[in-house]
Amino acid sequence: MKTARPGRVRSEAARLAILEATRDELAERGYDRLSLDRIAAAAGVGKATIYRWYPGKGALVAEGMVSGHLLPRVVVPDTGDVRGDVTSWLLATAESLTDAATGGLIRATIAATAEDADVARHYDDHVTSVVRAELVTRLESAQRAGQVGSATPLEALVETLVGVVLLGVLTRRAPDASGLAATVALLFEGAGVPGPGPAADTAPPPVSDGRTA
């Protein structure tokens, strides 16, 4: 999907004003109540200008994601202590989303992805995929340093970390440093529950024929 329609060359100042107005509208009212009339008024452009450049509100939100106008980004640190770095990233990310406007933006964009497949693709390409790649890079470095097992499924670990962040946003929970640290410890150490053993170990005991030795 192209996020903008071809045609008259766009004014960069107008484009930025539209994207900033879109961000504010999303944060305040959510995706369902997103109004192109209010966006046009806040950006100081005509509504026809928005329709000329964007085929719909999904395309407008998608371009906001591509340009980085909609969502905050927290860099994954690398201090040499992978558990500490992942815990710090989780806490910093959670705290960045406690701001009402930022949290509202995240929830609004999640709602947009549920309604529009193109927005969902842009969200994955320009938001979650970027975060996942940074986390995988940090974990691969930790693997080389011997801090993460060579057989650890890094992608699965990263998906869980991202899920923790999104769950906190959707439930509007306040960041809990001790809880996030416990989550990281659980992910790195495992739940301590052994998997099923060989088939012979799980076979039922033999049935007695009633005779005694």
Solvent accessible surface area in square Angstrom, and as a share of the most:
residue,aa,sasa,rsa
1,M,86,0.39
2,K,163,0.69
3,T,24,0.14
4,A,21,0.17
5,R,110,0.40
6,P,120,0.75
7,G,66,0.64
8,R,169,0.62
9,V,137,0.79
10,R,74,0.27
11,S,57,0.37
12,E,98,0.44
13,A,76,0.59
14,A,19,0.14
15,R,39,0.14
16,L,60,0.30
17,A,31,0.24
18,I,0,0.00
19,L,0,0.00
20,E,73,0.33
21,A,9,0.07
22,T,1,0.00
23,R,79,0.29
24,D,79,0.41
25,E,13,0.06
26,L,0,0.00
27,A,25,0.19
28,E,127,0.57
29,R,82,0.30
30,G,20,0.19
31,Y,6,0.02
32,D,114,0.59
33,R,155,0.57
34,L,16,0.08
35,S,22,0.14
36,L,21,0.10
37,D,84,0.44
38,R,94,0.34
39,I,1,0.01
40,A,6,0.04
41,A,81,0.63
42,A,79,0.61
43,A,16,0.12
44,G,69,0.66
45,V,31,0.18
46,G,43,0.41
47,K,78,0.33
48,A,72,0.56
49,T,23,0.14
50,I,1,0.01
51,Y,87,0.33
52,R,77,0.28
53,W,11,0.04
54,Y,2,0.01
55,P,64,0.40
56,G,23,0.22
57,K,53,0.22
58,G,6,0.05
59,A,5,0.04
60,L,1,0.00
61,V,0,0.00
62,A,0,0.00
63,E,12,0.05
64,G,1,0.01
65,M,8,0.03
66,V,70,0.40
67,S,43,0.28
68,G,54,0.52
69,H,41,0.18
70,L,3,0.02
71,L,27,0.13
72,P,63,0.39
73,R,145,0.53
74,V,39,0.23
75,V,98,0.57
76,V,18,0.11
77,P,41,0.26
78,D,95,0.49
79,T,107,0.62
80,G,43,0.42
81,D,77,0.40
82,V,3,0.02
83,R,93,0.34
84,G,29,0.28
85,D,2,0.01
86,V,0,0.00
87,T,30,0.18
88,S,58,0.37
89,W,8,0.03
90,L,2,0.01
91,L,46,0.23
92,A,41,0.32
93,T,16,0.09
94,A,24,0.18
95,E,92,0.41
96,S,38,0.24
97,L,22,0.11
98,T,79,0.46
99,D,77,0.40
100,A,85,0.66
101,A,53,0.41
102,T,24,0.14
103,G,2,0.02
104,G,12,0.12
105,L,11,0.06
106,I,12,0.06
107,R,53,0.19
108,A,4,0.03
109,T,0,0.00
110,I,39,0.20
111,A,42,0.32
112,A,0,0.00
113,T,30,0.17
114,A,93,0.72
115,E,111,0.50
116,D,37,0.19
117,A,86,0.67
118,D,49,0.26
119,V,0,0.00
120,A,36,0.28
121,R,104,0.38
122,H,12,0.05
123,Y,21,0.08
124,D,58,0.30
125,D,69,0.35
126,H,77,0.34
127,V,27,0.16
128,T,16,0.09
129,S,36,0.23
130,V,57,0.33
131,V,34,0.20
132,R,52,0.19
133,A,58,0.45
134,E,40,0.18
135,L,0,0.00
136,V,20,0.12
137,T,85,0.49
138,R,13,0.05
139,L,0,0.00
140,E,71,0.32
141,S,33,0.21
142,A,1,0.01
143,Q,46,0.20
144,R,184,0.67
145,A,73,0.57
146,G,66,0.63
147,Q,83,0.37
148,V,10,0.06
149,G,44,0.42
150,S,110,0.71
151,A,98,0.76
152,T,44,0.26
153,P,91,0.57
154,L,21,0.10
155,E,104,0.47
156,A,55,0.43
157,L,15,0.07
158,V,0,0.00
159,E,89,0.40
160,T,58,0.33
161,L,0,0.00
162,V,17,0.09
163,G,34,0.33
164,V,38,0.22
165,V,18,0.11
166,L,51,0.25
167,L,89,0.44
168,G,23,0.22
169,V,8,0.05
170,L,95,0.47
171,T,62,0.36
172,R,173,0.63
173,R,154,0.56
174,A,84,0.65
175,P,42,0.26
176,D,78,0.41
177,A,55,0.43
178,S,83,0.53
179,G,29,0.27
180,L,23,0.11
181,A,44,0.34
182,A,62,0.48
183,T,38,0.22
184,V,2,0.01
185,A,34,0.27
186,L,100,0.50
187,L,49,0.25
188,F,40,0.17
189,E,118,0.53
190,G,40,0.39
191,A,79,0.61
192,G,73,0.70
193,V,120,0.69
194,P,118,0.74
195,G,60,0.58
196,P,131,0.82
197,G,41,0.40
198,P,91,0.57
199,A,85,0.66
200,A,88,0.68
201,D,107,0.55
202,T,89,0.52
203,A,61,0.47
204,P,116,0.73
205,P,113,0.71
206,P,129,0.81
207,V,144,0.83
208,S,92,0.59
209,D,95,0.49
210,G,65,0.63
211,R,198,0.72
212,T,132,0.77
213,A,155,1.20
